[in-house]
Amino acid sequence: MQLEAKKYLYDIQQAVERIAEFTAGKRLEDYRGQAMLRAAVERQFEIIGEALVRLVRLEETLASRITHHRRIIAFRNILIHGYADVDDRLVWDVVETSLPVLRREVKALLNQS
């Protein structure tokens, strides 16, 4: 694995950990009611998506080992370009269901390097 690819995986891992920290003990209602929390979580998802865009360009085979990597990139694009249409329920669902999977996969990839 190239050093730059490892850096992108590390960036993803850090953003995942931040989201987990920001949302620990929170519920959807908390997320909806706290603009700063929403902004912080969305920013970390943007970082995850951008790191994956760069990883795909660098080592597509490695990026493809991350479940739904293309959907994660598309989610980043929605957050950035379709910000007015972001559905808080969708973001929260991603936090609860997809983030743990991403966390495990990135950790495993980093441990293999």
N, C-alpha and C positions, 0 to 999 in steps of 0.2 A: 504494500500500500504506500502510495506516495505521501510524503510529509504534508503536502497541501490538502490532500484528501482527509488525512487524519485531523487536520485543523478544522475542516468543515464539520466533521463528525463531532469533534469536541464542542464547536459552537452550537450545534444542535443539542447536544447533551446539556450544555449550560442553560440554554433557553428552556428546555424541558424542565430542568430542575427549578428554574425561576417560576415557571407557570405553576408547578406543583407547590412551591412555597407560597406564592401569591394566593392560591385558591384553597389551601389547606383549611379545613373546617368551614368552608363557605358553601352556600347553596345558590341555586339559580337566582333566587330572589336577592341575595346579597350582590351577586354579579350585576344584575340589572340595576340595582339601586346605587352602585358606586362607579361613577364615571372614571375615576382614577384606576380602579381595578380593571375595568374593561379595556382602557387604553393600554395598561401595562401588559395584560394578557395578549391582546391583539398584536402589540409590538413584538413580543416574543415569538408569536406564530409567524409573523413576517420574517423574523430572523431565521427561523427554522426553514421556511420555504425558500428564502434566498440562498441559504447554505446548501440546500438540496439542488437548486438550479445550478449552482457552481459545481457541485459534486457530480451531477449528471454530465456536465460538459467535460469534466476532468476524467472521471472513471464511471461511465454509465453502468458497467457490470456491477460495480460495488453499490452504486445508488439503487439498482434494481433489487438488491437484497433487503431493502426497506419496504415493508408492506405499504402498498398504495402511495408510493413516492410521487407519482404523477398527480394524484388527488391532493396530496399535501401542497404541492406547488400550485395547483389550481386554487386551493383554499387561500393561499398567500395572495394570489392575484385578486381574488374577490375582496379580501380585506383591504388591499391597497387601492384597487381601481373601482371597486363597487362599494366603497365604504358606507354610502348612504343606505344601502340595502342589506347591511349585515344583520343577520338574525341572531340575537343573543342566545336563543335556545339551541341553535346549531353550534355556536361556539362552545357553549357549555357542554353539549353532548360530546363534542370532540375532546374537551378536557377530560371528561369522565370515561369515555370508552376508547378513544384512539391514542391518547397520550401515554397510557401505561404500556401499550404495545410498542410504540415508538421508543420509549425509554429503555425497554428490554432489548430491542433490536440494536439500537445504537451502542448500548453498553457491551453487547456481545461482539459487535464489529470492532470496537475499540480494544477489547480484550484480546482479540485475535491478532492485532497488529504488533 
